[in-house]
């Protein structure tokens, strides 16, 4: 088992690898499609929630109406109770 600097390097590399994984998955077409479906739920019901196949929970809620069928939607993505991303996006019903 590594000790000292070698152990610290392994921990750092492991953390960096795990930190990159969510961003990689969240930028894939299936993840973006799922996110959009949960945003669409917020446009219909004022809020939405879902867990994607990789275990990311997406919560959405309308924060401001812009015009008929359009709104600003807050999107919060978390995994295992840890918030990974939060953003507000303009969205319209299709």
VOBA-1610 file (N, C-alpha, C; in pm, whole numbers, padded with zeros to 5 digits, always signed):
BEGIN
Unk+00084-00118+00000Unk+00000+00000+00000Unk+00089+00124+00000Unk+00062+00221-00090Unk+00145+00341-00099Unk+00131+00428+00026Unk+00238+00497+00058Unk+00235+00590+00171Unk+00289+00724+00127Unk+00271+00825+00210Unk+00327+00957+00185Unk+00280+01019+00055Unk+00377+01068-00024Unk+00345+01136-00149Unk+00271+01047-00249Unk+00312+00920-00256Unk+00247+00828-00349Unk+00100+00812-00315Unk+00068+00800-00187Unk-00072+00785-00146Unk-00150+00913-00176Unk-00090+01029-00149Unk-00156+01156-00178Unk-00182+01171-00327Unk-00087+01130-00409Unk-00105+01138-00553Unk-00218+01047-00599Unk-00224+00925-00544Unk-00332+00833-00582Unk-00468+00888-00543Unk-00478+00946-00425Unk-00604+01006-00380Unk-00641+01122-00471Unk-00544+01207-00506Unk-00571+01321-00593Unk-00615+01275-00731Unk-00547+01175-00786Unk-00585+01125-00917Unk-00723+01062-00914Unk-00751+00989-00807Unk-00882+00927-00794Unk-00991+01033-00786Unk-00969+01137-00707Unk-01068+01244-00694Unk-01086+01316-00827Unk-00978+01341-00898Unk-00988+01410-01027Unk-01065+01325-01127Unk-01043+01195-01126Unk-01113+01106-01217Unk-01262+01106-01187Unk-01297+01097-01059Unk-01439+01095-01023Unk-01504+01230-01048Unk-01431+01339-01032Unk-01488+01471-01056Unk-01519+01492-01203Unk-01439+01432-01292Unk-01462+01450-01435Unk-01579+01367-01484Unk-01607+01256-01419Unk-01711+01165-01465Unk-01849+01230-01474Unk-01898+01301-01372Unk-02030+01362-01385Unk-02039+01458-01504Unk-01939+01542-01521Unk-01942+01637-01632Unk-01945+01565-01766Unk-01870+01458-01777Unk-01869+01381-01902Unk-02007+01324-01929Unk-02068+01260-01830Unk-02201+01201-01850Unk-02305+01309-01877Unk-02304+01417-01800Unk-02407+01520-01813Unk-02405+01588-01949Unk-02295+01578-02022Unk-02285+01639-02154Unk-02318+01543-02267Unk-02359+01421-02236Unk-02394+01326-02342Unk-02537+01350-02390Unk-02567+01313-02514Unk-02704+01331-02565Unk-02812+01264-02479Unk-02793+01140-02429Unk-02899+01082-02345Unk-02924+01163-02217Unk-02818+01212-02155Unk-02834+01291-02032Unk-02901+01425-02063Unk-02864+01488-02174Unk-02925+01615-02213Unk-03073+01596-02246Unk-03108+01486-02312Unk-03249+01456-02344Unk-03330+01437-02216Unk-03274+01364-02120Unk-03343+01341-01993Unk-03363+01474-01920Unk-03259+01555-01915Unk-03266+01687-01850Unk-03377+01770-01914Unk-03385+01768-02047Unk-03488+01846-02117Unk-03628+01796-02082Unk-03646+01666-02069Unk-03777+01612-02032Unk-03820+01660-01893Unk-03724+01669-01802Unk-03757+01716-01667Unk-03785+01867-01669Unk-03716+01941-01754Unk-03747+02084-01772Unk-03889+02099-01828Unk-03924+02014-01925Unk-04059+02019-01982Unk-04165+01992-01876Unk-04137+01902-01781Unk-04231+01879-01671Unk-04254+02006-01590Unk-04147+02081-01566Unk-04161+02206-01491Unk-04248+02306-01568Unk-04236+02308-01699Unk-04318+02400-01777Unk-04466+02364-01769Unk-04496+02236-01753Unk-04635+02192-01744Unk-04688+02203-01601Unk-04609+02157-01502Unk-04655+02145-01363Unk-04590+02243-01266Unk-04507+02334-01317Unk-04431+02431-01237Unk-04313+02370-01163Unk-04299+02238-01166Unk-04183+02171-01109Unk-04175+02031-01166Unk-04057+01972-01157Unk-04038+01836-01205Unk-03917+01775-01137Unk-03909+01642-01144Unk-03798+01572-01081Unk-03783+01437-01148Unk-03659+01389-01156Unk-03635+01256-01210Unk-03493+01212-01181Unk-03473+01081-01186Unk-03340+01024-01166Unk-03302+00953-01293Unk-03189+00993-01352Unk-03148+00935-01480Unk-03081+00798-01460Unk-03050+00728-01569Unk-02991+00593-01557Unk-02858+00588-01483Unk-02787+00700-01474Unk-02659+00703-01403Unk-02675+00744-01256Unk-02798+00766-01211Unk-02823+00801-01071Unk-02820+00949-01040Unk-02816+01035-01143Unk-02820+01178-01120Unk-02965+01222-01102Unk-02993+01294-00995Unk-03127+01346-00971Unk-03135+01486-01029Unk-03239+01509-01106Unk-03261+01640-01167Unk-03391+01695-01111Unk-03382+01810-01044Unk-03498+01880-00992Unk-03513+02010-01069Unk-03636+02041-01110Unk-03660+02165-01183Unk-03779+02238-01122Unk-03779+02368-01136Unk-03894+02447-01094Unk-03894+02578-01170Unk-04013+02625-01201Unk-04027+02753-01270Unk-03998+02864-01169Unk-03910+02956-01206Unk-03879+03068-01117Unk-03937+03199-01168Unk-03968+03207-01298Unk-04027+03329-01354Unk-04096+03297-01486Unk-04220+03344-01499Unk-04290+03332-01627Unk-04241+03443-01718Unk-04217+03410-01844Unk-04170+03510-01939Unk-04281+03551-02035Unk-04346+03452-02094Unk-04462+03476-02179Unk-04536+03343-02188Unk-04651+03343-02249Unk-04732+03221-02254Unk-04651+03102-02305Unk-04640+02999-02222Unk-04569+02878-02260Unk-04419+02882-02238Unk-04367+02994-02194Unk-04223+03007-02171Unk-04197+03052-02027Unk-04081+03016-01974Unk-04047+03051-01837Unk-03897+03038-01816Unk-03852+03088-01703Unk-03716+03063-01656Unk-03728+02946-01560Unk-03648+02841-01584Unk-03654+02720-01504Unk-03522+02700-01432Unk-03530+02682-01301Unk-03410+02647-01223Unk-03389+02496-01234Unk-03267+02457-01267Unk-03232+02315-01282Unk-03123+02283-01180Unk-03150+02187-01093Unk-03053+02145-00993Unk-03023+01997-01016Unk-02896+01966-01036Unk-02853+01828-01058Unk-02770+01784-00937Unk-02806+01668-00883Unk-02733+01616-00767Unk-02715+01465-00782Unk-02625+01413-00702Unk-02605+01268-00698Unk-02572+01232-00555Unk-02643+01133-00503Unk-02625+01088-00365Unk-02636+01205-00267Unk-02729+01297-00295Unk-02752+01409-00205Unk-02653+01524-00217Unk-02557+01515-00309Unk-02457+01620-00327Unk-02489+01698-00453Unk-02509+01828-00437Unk-02538+01913-00553Unk-02416+01921-00644Unk-02439+01897-00773Unk-02331+01900-00871Unk-02341+02024-00959Unk-02463+02062-00991Unk-02480+02175-01083Unk-02613+02243-01054Unk-02615+02376-01064Unk-02738+02455-01049Unk-02732+02565-01154Unk-02841+02580-01228Unk-02847+02685-01328Unk-02992+02724-01355Unk-03010+02843-01407Unk-03142+02889-01451Unk-03138+02897-01603Unk-03239+02837-01667Unk-03242+02833-01813Unk-03375+02882-01865Unk-03374+02958-01975Unk-03500+02994-02039Unk-03552+02872-02114Unk-03683+02847-02108Unk-03739+02731-02174Unk-03881+02762-02220Unk-03921+02696-02329Unk-04056+02710-02382Unk-04114+02573-02412Unk-04246+02561-02398Unk-04311+02436-02432Unk-04297+02411-02581Unk-04287+02284-02616Unk-04273+02249-02757Unk-04409+02224-02818
//
